[in-house]
């Protein structure tokens, strides 16, 4: 596993943010290759990048000659290639719980608010910014409400989404809370999510992964 890791990333992409957290939790060194999602019409559409990721999206992880796409697949790849510390628990039942929590963010909340959706609203349907922001807040709130209920009502929830160590679900939750705050979602209804977010951000792995700490944040 000596090959270099390269993460094609955008500082404010929540999907890339998830992977940065996972890499940091694993203590893995990696090179950040910025892909600006807005400049030049979106650098994710450049032919050289599309050859790596035909979805025109970030993140993409390159490990030697291997190219892995989709944030959850990347995080599970990291967990299998570098098993310690674990992002997924040991038992099948606990892994299913953590995957379900992660997918609530990555599959249900985030896709509805992704940049390409918002750009389509603006460019094709001329949806005003205030209405686009209402859309974002609505779907984040709709997703956070059941996530709060599941986490608050389960003895498996500890300092983090599952137990006393951060894992896959936390990698997904923290970037989505960042997005929620960015768009003015009232987080007072989600005290468990906020508590877990704060526990995560107190750790160097999460702090280093923050959008504002990325090399392309001011580019």
Secondary structure, DSSP 4 states (H G I P E B T S, - for coil): --SPEEEEE-TT-HHHHHHHHHHHHHT---EEEE--SSGGG-GGGSHHHHHH-TT--S-EEEETTEEEESHHHHHHHHHHHS-SS-SS-SSHHHHHHHHHHHHIIIIIIGGGG-HHHHHHHHHTT---HHHHHHHHHHHHHHHHHHHHHHHHT-TT--SSSSTTS--HHHHHHHHHHHHHHHTT--GGG-HHHHHHHHHHHTSHHHHHHSGGGSTTTT-
